[in-house]
Amino acid sequence: MAKILVTGGAGFIGAHLTQKLINLKHNVMVVDSLNKIGSIPYVNPKSIFVKGDIRSNKIIKKIEKWKPKIIFHLAAQSSGESAYDNPKYDYLTNGYGTYLLSVVAKKINVKYFVYASSVAVYGSNPNNKITEKSKINPDSIYGISKYVGEMFIKQILYSTQSKTRIFRIFNTFGPGENLNFLKKGIVSIYSSYVWRNKPIVVKGSLYRFRNLNYIDDCVNILVKSISNKILKKNEIFNLSSGKVTTVKQLINEILEVNNKKKYKIQIKKGTPGDSFGFHASNKHLRKKFANYRFTTLQKGLKKYFQWIDKLPKNKKLHNYHPLKLVK
């Protein structure tokens, strides 16, 4: 059993990660502001919960006093589109917040520091398969702020005894996303329209493309990174299924899972900072994680809609987090 801190542990990925760590008998502290964008907040009753912002000196001191041996840093402003609504908040939370956490991690000599970065650091890269050595060229405020976080980790922790894992996470979907929020999550947005029996609104080209991960795969890889003995001291990975999917293909898969043959689709202007496409090589990840097998898009969507079909339409979804429903 280890003392593990999960920042953003009440968010979409964070809540699932926290549950997995608790299932493995770890002692988990969750720090979260509960200012959720695009997800249903869930505070695990078996965790030590601290409500607050990681930029707060009070919160940093609590973390320092508790002395976790492992930190999973997921706290962030996580919506690319929303970053343009409040660039200052995005930059300070994702950049400066990571700086503060890295400093305290160094001070208390954590064993592992795992950072949830983003594919957004690469920017649009429609012509080449992205590797961990691809050019960093973010074309969004969000991408810039996430890469700032990476640079602070390298500057502060690479020279210490702490082992770091930076995961550039590609689009991840699954139960726990807030289907009433339509500014984050390409899969959840289109699924929301079908769930509410509304025309699917596509902002941008149908031929934009992404790599899509099911939530369980994302969490499994994150957890395995602290027990994987073949990893180097400092590692950077593309956390991606390595399968390319266009918007058109995604919509067709969503409709097929829901047995809908004809459906109205409206094409509108794209949103600021929305990359046209990116497709990753996950060769490095698969080599280091024993050729991990990712959930197929179809199987992931079927699991997703098993949860979605339980949700009440036209209501707030705070009481319908998947982890709460299985209690």
N, C-alpha and C positions, 0 to 999 in steps of 0.2 A: 504494500500500500504506500502510495506517495502523496504528498501534499501538492495539489495541482491548482493553479489559478487559471480560470477561463474568463478573459475579458470579453464582454459581449455575449456572455453565456446564456442570456435569455432571448437571444435573437434566433434567426432561422437556422443557420448552421450550428451556432453556439449551443442551443438547447439540445439538439440531437447529440452533439459532442459531449456535453455534460452528462447526459443520460448514459451514454456508452462508457464513460470513465467511471461513473458511479456503479454501473453493472460490473465493472472490473475491480470493484472494491477500493477505489481510490478515494481520498478525502478531498473534496472539491470545493473551492471557494469561487463564487461567481460575482464578478463586478459588472454591473450594467446600469445604464441611465434610464432604461425602459423607454427611451425615445426611439421607438422602432419605426423604420421606414420599410414597408413592403413585407413585414412578417408579423406573425401573431406572437406577442411576448409570452414567454413561459418561464416562470421561476421554479426550478426543481425543488421540491420540499425537502429533499435529502442533501441539498447543497447548503453551504454557508453563504447566504446572500448579502451582498453589500450594494445598496443602491447609490449610484453616483457616477460622475464623469471622471475618466482616467486623467483628465487635465487638472483635476482638483488636487491640491497639495494634501488635503485631508485624506483623500482616497489613497494617494501614493504612500502616505505614512502608514495607513492600515495594512497595505500590501507588504511594506517593509517589515512591519511588526510581525505579521503572520509567517513570513519567510517561506513561501512556496519553493519547492525544488524544481518544479516544472511550470512554465508559463505558456499557455496557448493564447496568443493575442489576436482576437477577432473583433474587438470593439472598433467600430468605424462608422462613418457616414458611407453607406454602401450602395447608393443609387447614383448612377452616372448622370441621369437627367436631373435629379434633385440637386446635384452639386451646383448647377447653374442658378438655382433659386437662392442659395446661400454659400457662395464660394469660400468665404472666410471660415465658416463652421467646418466645411469639408476639409480645408487645408489644415486648420489647427487640430481637428480631431484625428485625422489620418496621419498627418506629419508630426506635429509637435507632441501629440499624445503618445506616439510610438517612441519618440525621443525620451520622454519622461519615463516610460515603462522600461526602456533599455537601460537607462541610468540606474534605476532601482534594481533591475535584474543583475547588473554588474556589481552593485553594492552588496547584495545578499548572496552573490555567487550561485545563481541558479544553474542547475545541471543542463536543462534544455530550454530553449526559447524558440517556440514555433509561431511563425508569423503568417497570417492569412493575407497574402498580397493578391494581385488580380491580373488577369490577362490584359486589362486596360493599360498596363504599363507599356505594352508593345505598340499600341495604336492600331490603326487599320493596316492589315497586311494581306491583301487579297491574292497576291501572286505567288507567295512562298509559304512553305510549311514552317511554322514557328518552332524554333528550338530554344533551349535556355541560353544560347549564345547569340540569338537574333538581336538586332538593333533595338534599343529602347527608344521609343519615339511616341509617347502618349499624345493622343489627339483630343483628350478631354481633361477637364479640371480634375476629375476623379482619378484618372490614370496618373497624373502628375503627383497628386497627394499620396497615392499608394507607393509610388516609387521613392518619394521622399522618405517614407517609413523604412523601406529597404536600405537606403543609404545610411540612415541613422543606426540601424542594426549593424551594418558592416563596420561603420566607424567606431561604434562603442563596444560591440561584443566580439567581433572577430578575433581580437587580440587577447581575449580572456580565456578562461577554462570552460566557459559555457559553450555548449553545442547548439548551433542554430540551424533551423530548417525554415526556409522561405518557400512557400507554396504560391505560385501564381495560378490562382483558381479560375477556371473557365466557368461558363454559365452553368449554375447548379440549380436544380429544381426538386420539388417534392413537397410532401405534407408539411404544413407549418407556415407556408407563405400566405400572405393576406390577399385574397382574391378580390378584395374591394379596392386595392391600391393598384393603379394602372400605370405607374411610372417606373417600375422595376421588375425585372424577371421576364424574359421573353416568353418562356413557357407558361408562366402563371398568367400573364396578360392575355394571351390567346385562349388559354383554358378558361379564364374568367368569362370571356364573352360567350363561350359555348355553354358553360354552367348556367349563365343567366339568360340563355336563349336570345342573345343579342347579336347583331351582325358583327363579324370580326373586323376591327379597325386595325389596319397595318400602317404604321408610320414609317414610310420608306419603301424600298424595293422588296419585292417578293423573293429576290435572288440574293439578298444579304445572307450571310452564312455564319454559323457558329459551331463550336463543339459543345455538347450538352452532357452534363453529369447528373446522375441521380444522387440524391442526398446521402444515401447509405454509403456509396462509394467514396464520396468526399470525406466523410467522417472516418471510415475504415482506414484510409490512407493516412490521415492526420494522426490517428491513434497509433498506428503501426510505426510511425516515424520516431517514436520515443523508445521503441524496443528493438528496432532494426539494427543489428550489430554490424552490418556491412556498410552503413552510411559513413561518410567522412565527417569531420568535425563540423564543417559548415557546408550546407547543401542548399541548392536552389532547384526547384522542380516545377515543370508545367503540370498542374493537376488537371488532367484532361482525359476524356475517354479516347481521344485521338480519332474520333469519327466526325466527319463533316456533315452538317445538316443545313439546308437552306430554309428560309422562312416558309416557303411554299411547301417543302417536304414536311416540315414540322406541323403546319396546319393540317395537311392531309392525314398525318398520323393521329393527331388529336381527334379529327372527325371520324376516322376509322375506328378508334377505340370506343367512340360514343355512338357508333352505328349510324352516322349521319352522312348521307351521300351527296346532298346538295345543301350549300350553305352560302349566305350572302357575305361577301368580303368587300370592304371599303378601303381603298388605297389613299393615304394622305401624305402630306409632306413629312420628311424625317425630322428627328429631334436633334438638338445641338449635341455634338460630341459622340454621336452614335456611329461607331465604326462600321464600315460596310461589311467587312468580313475578316475572320481570322480562323486559322486551322492549325492545330498543334501537332508536333511530333511528341509522343509520350514515351519514346524509346528509352530515354534516360530513367524515367520513373519505373517503367516496366522491368528494366534490367535490375534496378535496386530493390524492387518490391515483388520479386519472384513471379514476374509475368501476371500480375493481378488482372483478373477478368472483370471488366466493367459491366454493369447492368445495361442491357440493350435499351434503346429509346422506347420501343414498344412496351417492353416489360415495365420500365419505369413509369410510363404514362398510365398503364393499367393500375399500378399500385397507387399512383397519384389520384386517379379518379375514384378509386375505392374510398378514399378519404373525402374527396370533393363532394361526392354524392351524398355524404352525410351532413353537409353544411346547409344551414337555412339561408335562403336568398333574402336579400334586402334587410339584413341584420348585421350588427357588429359581430365579429368572429372571435372575440377575445376568449370566449369560453369553449372554443372548439379546436384548441391546439391538439394535434394527434396524440401527444404524450399525456395530455389530460384526459382524453377520451378513453384511453386504454387502462386508466387507473381503476 
